[in-house]
Every structure is written in C-alpha cells, then in structure tokens.
Amino acid sequence: MVGIAPQAFYVAHGGTPVERAHAGEPGGVPGRLNGRPAKLRMAWPHARDLGRR
C-alpha cells in the first residue's frame, strides 16, 4: 500500500499518479521488507508551477 497522506499532498499540488510498481529492497537486502510495498511515480503537467503553489 502506498501512503495515503503523501498521495494527497502530491495531488493537492497538481500531481497525477502515472505509474505504480513494487518497491525494491532497501540496500538490496530482502529482510528489510515487510510484505510487497508499492511505489508511485507522480507527474506534473507543468513542473515550473510547483514553486508557485
């Protein structure tokens, strides 16, 4: 599951989720994972507008 609060933050700042994938192990060590966490890639139509929000 991807964090709801971070998603809401990015969407509130004009971001749109464009890709979802499974996250890799931190440092390549499988024992550092709990379950199969996901990661999202967010995109903004105009990155120049991020500083104006």
N, C-alpha and C positions, 0 to 999 in steps of 0.2 A: 504494500500500500504506500502511496506517495502522500506526504504530509498535506493535510487539507489547508492549514493556515498559510504555508508558503505558496500553495497554488492560488489561494485567494489574493494574496499580496501581489503576485505577478499579474493576475488577471485584472486587478484594480488599477494596475499601472499600464494597461493596454496590451499585455502579453496574451498569446494564444498557444496552447499546447499543440505541438506539431509532430511529436514522436514519443512513443513510450517503449521502454526496453527494460530488461532485467539488469540490475546493477551488478558490477563485478565485485570480487572480494577485495576488501581494503588491503593493500600491500600484497595481493596475490595469495593470501592465507585463507583458505575456506573456513576455518574455525572461527573467523571473525564475523561471520554472517549468522543471522537468525532468520531462517526462512528464505524466501526469494524476494528481496526488496526490489522495487521498481525505481526507475529514474525517468524523468520527463525532460524533453527538450522544449524550451519555450522560444517563441519568435515574436518580434515586434514589427509592424508594418513600416515604421519609421523610427529607427533607433535614435535619431537626433532629438526626438521628442522626449526621451526618457529624462533628461536633465531639466525639463520644463514642468514636470509634474510635482 
